[in-house]
Amino acid sequence: MASLQDIADYVGVSKATVSIYLKDKNTSRVGVSTKKKIDEARKKFNYRPNNIARSLSTKKSMSIGIMVPFNGSLYQSTFINELLSGIQSVLFPRQYSMVFLPTTGEDSRSMVKNQLDKGQGHDGLILFGTRYCTTEDMESNVQELEKSGMPFVVVNMPQMKSVVNQVVFRDPPSANPVKYLIELGHERILLMAGREQDSESLASILVYKETCLERDIPFDDDLILWGDFEKDSAKSSLIQYLTRKKLDFTAVYCLSDTMALGVYEALKEHNISVPGDISVIGRNDSFFASYMAPPLTTVKRQVFNEGKKAAEILLNTIETGRTGQFVILDSSLSLRDSTRALLNM
């Protein structure tokens, strides 16, 4: 197998010159004619860089470990896919690869500890918060990463107590879907939450209660359902409610667009129209939301941008050693055809 020195000898330049060009094809430190000769030599010798050898010499792996403490299939989540796409958009042009660390363990804390054991040797880590993580789990997981001494950034979590690299979502008052529905005349609003202990659901329930209190609307605990952030679970949960209580609400707010798909199906099976009988709002503004029938009103979160910002922050920490970088991304309401004002307003 040809070596870097073989390429340099063939072209008639130093090994360092070849290395500079192979690391950055756009470098101005190597002339155009020399670049062409190096490319010809690579083709002639069928040269492929030895990334393992390069990492040993530079002490950089050019790889980022992705930590998602979740035992399910990652690629079935449109949210995770969009976040990963944002990360990829930054890492790949900089010649960094993404490595998904194996998930083993009974809970998020044990999963993160196991992932950290397998994450040694990467240049940095990106830790996701998931539906299986309570706020306490997230704080514990962040502390584990801090003890590792490796550069890292956390995403899809509420603001952590520790001063760490983090990108967080924020819902300004203008993006409050419960407030918007109340302004349309809805007072019986069903909240399709995720899991009973996940931080996003607990935070959303709190905002729901506070919004009702501000508008002097009674809060009903029975209007909180659990859909596990999955279409089928949300559908089943709503069907059970309709069987037990009938139609005693006028709107549904789902904490994910995926659950809104299940809500649409459940309502259709009961001959309940959207938005004629029930208004529906989702969350995330997934790629399919605008293609639903009717197109789904949803809370637009900057998911792709979250991944992009996270990768930028992490690479900056790797290069400069600076940590504690904090970015807030505001949400907004994407208004479509799945909501309407009540006629008796």
C-alpha positions in Angstrom: 0.0 0.0 0.0 1.3 3.4 -1.0 2.4 5.8 1.7 2.3 9.6 2.0 6.0 9.6 1.4 5.5 7.7 -1.9 3.1 10.4 -3.1 5.6 13.1 -2.1 8.5 11.4 -3.9 6.5 10.9 -7.0 5.4 14.6 -7.2 8.7 15.9 -6.1 7.5 17.8 -3.0 7.8 17.4 0.7 5.6 15.0 2.7 4.3 18.1 4.6 3.1 19.7 1.4 1.1 16.6 0.4 -0.3 16.4 4.0 -1.4 20.0 3.9 -3.3 19.5 0.6 -5.0 16.3 1.6 -6.2 17.9 4.8 -7.6 20.9 3.0 -8.3 20.8 -0.7 -8.9 24.5 -0.8 -5.7 25.5 0.8 -3.8 28.4 -0.8 -0.5 27.1 0.6 -0.2 24.6 -2.3 -0.1 25.7 -5.9 -2.7 24.6 -8.5 -0.2 22.6 -10.6 1.1 20.8 -7.5 -2.5 19.9 -6.4 -3.1 18.4 -9.8 0.1 16.3 -9.6 -0.9 15.1 -6.1 -4.3 14.0 -7.4 -2.7 12.2 -10.3 -0.3 10.4 -7.9 -3.1 9.4 -5.6 -5.0 7.9 -8.5 -1.9 6.1 -9.9 -1.0 4.6 -6.5 -4.7 4.1 -5.4 -3.7 6.0 -2.2 -6.2 6.1 0.7 -5.3 8.0 3.9 -4.8 5.8 7.0 -7.1 7.6 9.4 -6.0 5.5 12.3 -2.3 6.3 11.8 -3.2 10.0 11.3 -5.1 10.1 14.5 -2.1 8.6 16.4 0.3 11.1 15.0 -2.0 14.2 15.4 -3.8 12.9 18.6 -7.1 13.8 16.9 -9.6 11.3 15.7 -11.6 13.8 13.6 -14.7 12.0 15.0 -17.5 13.2 17.3 -19.3 10.7 19.6 -23.2 11.0 19.5 -24.7 10.0 22.8 -28.5 9.3 22.7 -29.6 7.4 25.9 -32.5 5.7 24.1 -33.0 2.0 23.4 -35.4 2.5 20.5 -34.6 3.1 16.8 -33.1 6.5 16.4 -34.1 6.9 12.7 -37.8 6.4 13.4 -37.8 9.8 15.2 -38.2 12.7 12.8 -37.0 15.0 15.5 -33.7 13.2 16.1 -33.2 12.9 12.3 -33.5 16.6 11.8 -31.2 17.4 14.8 -28.6 15.0 13.4 -28.9 16.6 10.0 -28.0 19.9 11.5 -25.0 18.4 13.2 -23.9 16.7 10.0 -24.2 20.0 8.0 -21.3 21.4 10.2 -19.2 18.3 10.9 -18.9 16.8 7.4 -17.5 19.9 5.6 -14.9 20.1 8.4 -13.9 16.5 7.8 -15.4 15.3 11.1 -17.4 12.0 11.2 -20.3 11.2 13.5 -20.1 8.0 15.5 -23.2 6.7 17.3 -22.1 5.2 20.6 -23.8 1.8 21.5 -26.7 2.0 24.0 -26.8 -0.5 26.8 -28.4 -0.2 30.2 -31.7 -0.2 31.9 -32.0 3.6 32.3 -30.5 6.8 30.9 -27.9 7.1 33.6 -26.5 3.6 33.1 -26.7 4.1 29.3 -24.6 7.3 29.5 -22.0 5.7 31.7 -21.6 2.8 29.3 -21.5 5.2 26.3 -18.8 7.2 28.0 -16.7 4.1 28.4 -17.0 3.5 24.6 -16.6 7.2 23.8 -12.9 7.6 24.7 -10.7 8.5 21.8 -13.3 10.8 20.1 -12.5 14.5 19.9 -15.8 15.5 21.5 -19.3 14.3 22.5 -22.8 15.5 21.8 -25.3 14.4 24.5 -29.1 14.3 23.7 -31.9 14.5 26.2 -34.6 11.9 25.5 -38.1 10.9 26.6 -36.5 8.5 29.1 -34.6 11.3 30.9 -36.0 13.1 33.9 -34.5 16.4 34.8 -32.5 14.7 37.5 -31.2 12.1 35.0 -30.1 14.9 32.7 -28.2 16.7 35.5 -26.6 13.5 36.5 -25.6 12.7 32.9 -24.1 16.1 32.5 -22.0 15.7 35.6 -20.7 12.4 34.2 -19.5 14.2 31.1 -17.9 16.9 33.2 -15.9 14.3 35.1 -14.7 12.8 31.8 -12.8 15.9 30.9 -13.8 15.6 27.3 -15.2 18.5 25.2 -19.0 18.1 25.0 -22.3 19.9 24.2 -25.8 19.0 25.3 -29.0 19.3 23.3 -32.7 18.8 23.7 -32.6 19.6 27.4 -33.8 22.4 29.7 -31.2 24.8 30.9 -28.7 22.8 33.1 -27.5 24.0 36.5 -23.9 23.4 35.4 -22.1 25.9 33.2 -21.7 23.8 30.1 -22.0 24.0 26.4 -25.7 23.9 25.6 -28.3 24.8 23.0 -31.9 25.2 24.4 -35.3 25.9 23.0 -37.4 28.7 24.4 -41.1 29.3 23.8 -41.8 33.0 23.9 -45.4 34.1 24.8 -46.2 34.5 21.1 -45.5 30.8 20.6 -47.8 29.6 23.4 -50.3 27.3 21.7 -52.6 27.1 24.7 -52.8 30.9 24.8 -53.5 30.9 21.0 -56.3 28.4 21.4 -57.9 30.3 24.2 -57.8 33.4 22.1 -59.7 31.5 19.5 -62.4 30.7 22.0 -61.4 27.3 23.2 -61.6 26.6 26.9 -61.6 22.7 27.0 -58.1 22.0 25.6 -56.8 18.4 25.8 -53.0 18.2 26.2 -51.4 15.1 24.6 -48.2 14.9 26.6 -45.3 12.4 26.3 -44.3 10.4 29.3 -45.3 11.1 32.9 -41.7 11.9 34.1 -40.1 13.5 31.1 -39.0 17.1 31.6 -40.6 18.5 28.5 -44.1 17.1 29.4 -43.8 18.4 33.0 -42.7 21.9 31.8 -45.5 22.0 29.2 -48.2 21.0 31.8 -46.9 23.8 34.1 -47.2 26.3 31.3 -50.7 25.0 30.4 -51.8 25.4 34.1 -50.4 28.9 34.3 -52.0 30.0 31.1 -55.4 28.7 32.2 -55.0 30.5 35.5 -54.1 33.8 33.8 -57.3 33.5 31.7 -59.5 32.4 34.6 -60.2 29.1 32.9 -60.6 26.0 35.2 -57.9 23.5 34.9 -59.0 19.8 34.5 -56.4 17.1 35.2 -58.5 14.7 33.1 -57.6 16.7 30.0 -54.0 15.5 30.3 -53.3 12.3 28.3 -50.0 10.5 27.7 -49.0 9.5 24.2 -45.3 8.6 24.7 -44.4 10.8 21.7 -45.6 8.0 19.4 -48.4 8.0 16.9 -50.0 4.7 17.9 -49.7 5.4 21.6 -51.4 8.8 21.2 -54.1 7.3 19.0 -54.8 4.6 21.6 -54.8 7.1 24.5 -57.3 9.4 22.7 -59.6 6.5 21.7 -59.8 5.3 25.3 -60.7 8.9 26.4 -63.4 9.2 23.7 -64.8 5.9 24.7 -64.9 6.9 28.4 -65.8 10.6 28.3 -67.1 11.3 24.8 -66.3 14.6 23.1 -66.0 17.1 26.0 -63.2 19.2 24.5 -62.8 21.5 21.5 -59.1 21.4 20.9 -56.0 19.2 21.3 -52.4 20.3 21.8 -49.9 17.6 21.1 -46.3 17.8 22.3 -45.1 16.3 19.0 -46.3 16.3 15.4 -45.9 12.5 15.5 -48.6 12.3 18.2 -50.8 14.7 16.2 -50.8 12.0 13.5 -52.3 9.6 16.0 -54.8 12.2 17.1 -55.9 12.8 13.5 -56.4 9.0 13.1 -58.4 8.6 16.3 -60.7 11.5 15.5 -61.3 10.3 12.0 -62.3 6.8 13.3 -64.9 8.6 15.4 -66.1 10.7 12.5 -64.8 13.9 14.2 -63.5 16.5 11.8 -60.5 18.7 12.0 -60.9 21.6 12.4 -64.7 21.6 12.0 -65.3 19.8 15.3 -61.8 19.8 16.9 -58.8 22.1 16.5 -55.4 20.4 16.7 -51.9 21.9 17.2 -48.7 19.9 17.1 -45.1 20.6 18.1 -41.7 20.7 16.2 -43.0 21.5 12.7 -41.8 18.2 11.3 -41.3 17.9 7.6 -44.7 16.1 7.2 -46.8 18.6 9.2 -47.6 20.8 6.2 -48.6 17.7 4.2 -51.2 16.4 6.7 -54.9 16.7 5.9 -55.6 19.4 6.9 -52.1 20.9 7.2 -51.1 21.0 10.9 -50.7 24.2 12.9 -47.7 23.5 15.0 -45.0 25.1 17.3 -42.0 25.5 15.0 -38.8 24.7 16.9 -35.5 25.3 15.2 -34.4 21.7 15.4 -32.0 21.7 12.4 -30.5 24.9 13.7 -30.1 23.4 17.2 -28.0 20.6 15.7 -26.0 23.1 13.6 -25.3 25.4 16.6 -24.4 22.4 18.8 -21.8 21.2 16.3 -20.3 24.7 15.9 -20.0 25.2 19.7 -18.4 21.8 20.1 -15.8 22.4 17.4 -15.0 25.8 18.9 -14.4 24.2 22.3 -12.2 21.5 20.7 -10.1 24.2 19.0 -10.0 26.9 21.7 -10.7 25.0 25.0 -13.5 27.5 25.7 -16.6 26.0 27.3 -19.9 27.3 28.9 -21.2 28.5 25.5 -25.0 28.9 25.7 -27.4 29.5 22.8 -31.2 30.0 23.0 -33.4 29.4 20.0 -36.9 30.8 20.1 -39.9 28.9 18.8 -42.7 30.3 16.8 -46.2 29.3 15.8 -46.7 28.0 12.2 -50.4 28.7 11.6 -52.1 26.3 9.1 -55.6 24.8 8.6 -56.0 22.5 11.6 -57.3 25.2 14.0 -60.3 27.6 13.8 -62.1 30.1 16.0 -65.3 28.9 17.7 -68.4 30.2 16.1 -69.8 31.5 19.4 -67.0 34.0 20.0 
